[in-house]
Amino acid sequence: MTMKKRSENITVPAPTKKEIIEALKPIQDPEIRIGIVDLGLVYDVEVNDQGQVKVKMTLTTPACPYGDLLISMTKRVVSQMEGVTSSEIILVWDPPWDPKEMASDLAKDQLGLW
């Protein structure tokens, strides 16, 4: 695995997909107060050996008033992870977000979707 140089003598491996998803869990949608991972807004994470990360995500609606904030928070968290050399947030609308299908059981409980 190729590593990002942290200093002249120390290298850091690229984070795993699982580590990136774990790092994103604390980010909450300010309107709903549930994490974006639990809401199912993070569709996919790609990371290569060079530490380049792409996060494919959506928002609850195209008119989400906190969309820019959620995207910037996601980019900031990923960019600050050790071993990440670049990050890209890709906003997608397909498939459309459906909390009944995409949210975790915890989020469904909080949203009253059972």
C-alpha positions as CSV (number, residue, x, y, z in Angstrom):
1,M,0.0,0.0,0.0
2,T,1.4,3.4,-0.9
3,M,1.5,5.9,1.9
4,K,1.2,9.6,2.3
5,K,4.3,11.3,3.7
6,R,3.5,13.0,6.9
7,S,7.0,14.3,7.4
8,E,10.4,13.5,5.8
9,N,10.8,10.3,7.7
10,I,7.3,9.1,8.6
11,T,4.7,7.7,6.2
12,V,1.0,7.0,7.0
13,P,-1.1,4.4,5.2
14,A,-4.3,5.5,3.5
15,P,-7.4,4.9,5.8
16,T,-9.7,2.1,5.0
17,K,-13.3,2.6,3.8
18,K,-14.5,1.4,7.2
19,E,-12.3,4.0,9.0
20,I,-13.6,6.7,6.8
21,I,-17.2,5.7,7.4
22,E,-16.6,5.6,11.2
23,A,-15.1,9.1,11.0
24,L,-18.2,10.4,9.3
25,K,-20.6,9.0,11.8
26,P,-20.6,12.0,14.2
27,I,-21.6,14.4,11.4
28,Q,-25.3,15.1,12.1
29,D,-27.9,16.7,9.8
30,P,-28.6,19.9,11.8
31,E,-32.3,19.8,11.0
32,I,-33.0,16.2,11.8
33,R,-30.2,15.7,14.5
34,I,-29.3,12.3,13.2
35,G,-25.9,11.3,11.7
36,I,-25.5,11.3,8.0
37,V,-24.3,7.7,8.1
38,D,-27.3,6.5,10.1
39,L,-29.6,8.4,7.8
40,G,-28.1,6.5,4.8
41,L,-26.9,9.7,3.1
42,V,-23.4,8.2,2.5
43,Y,-23.9,5.9,-0.5
44,D,-20.3,4.8,-1.0
45,V,-16.7,5.6,-0.1
46,E,-13.8,4.8,-2.5
47,V,-10.2,5.1,-1.3
48,N,-7.1,4.1,-3.2
49,D,-3.6,3.2,-2.1
50,Q,-2.4,6.8,-2.7
51,G,-4.9,8.1,-0.1
52,Q,-7.3,9.7,-2.6
53,V,-10.8,9.5,-1.3
54,K,-14.2,9.9,-3.0
55,V,-17.4,10.0,-0.9
56,K,-20.6,9.6,-2.8
57,M,-23.5,11.0,-0.8
58,T,-26.9,12.5,-1.1
59,L,-29.1,14.9,0.9
60,T,-32.5,14.4,2.3
61,T,-33.9,16.7,-0.4
62,P,-32.4,18.7,-3.2
63,A,-33.6,21.9,-1.3
64,C,-31.9,20.8,1.9
65,P,-31.1,24.1,3.7
66,Y,-28.0,22.5,5.2
67,G,-26.7,20.8,2.1
68,D,-23.6,23.0,1.7
69,L,-22.8,22.6,5.4
70,L,-23.1,18.8,5.3
71,I,-20.9,18.6,2.2
72,S,-18.3,20.9,3.6
73,M,-18.3,19.1,7.0
74,T,-17.9,15.7,5.2
75,K,-15.0,17.0,3.1
76,R,-13.3,18.5,6.2
77,V,-13.5,15.3,8.2
78,V,-12.2,13.2,5.4
79,S,-9.5,15.7,4.4
80,Q,-8.1,15.8,8.0
81,M,-7.7,12.0,8.3
82,E,-4.2,10.8,8.4
83,G,-3.1,9.2,5.1
84,V,-5.6,11.2,3.0
85,T,-3.9,13.0,0.2
86,S,-7.0,14.3,-1.5
87,S,-10.8,14.1,-1.0
88,E,-13.8,14.6,-3.3
89,I,-17.4,14.7,-2.3
90,I,-19.7,13.6,-5.1
91,L,-23.4,14.6,-4.6
92,V,-25.8,12.3,-6.3
93,W,-29.6,12.0,-6.5
94,D,-29.9,8.5,-7.8
95,P,-31.2,6.5,-6.1
96,P,-33.4,9.0,-4.4
97,W,-33.0,9.0,-0.7
98,D,-35.6,6.9,1.1
99,P,-35.3,6.8,4.9
100,K,-37.5,3.6,5.0
101,E,-35.0,1.8,2.9
102,M,-31.6,3.5,3.6
103,A,-31.7,4.7,7.2
104,S,-30.3,2.5,10.0
105,D,-32.6,0.9,12.6
106,L,-31.5,3.6,15.1
107,A,-32.4,6.4,12.7
108,K,-35.8,4.7,11.8
109,D,-36.6,4.6,15.5
110,Q,-35.7,8.3,16.0
111,L,-37.7,9.2,12.9
112,G,-40.7,7.0,13.9
113,L,-40.6,5.0,10.7
114,W,-41.5,1.5,12.0
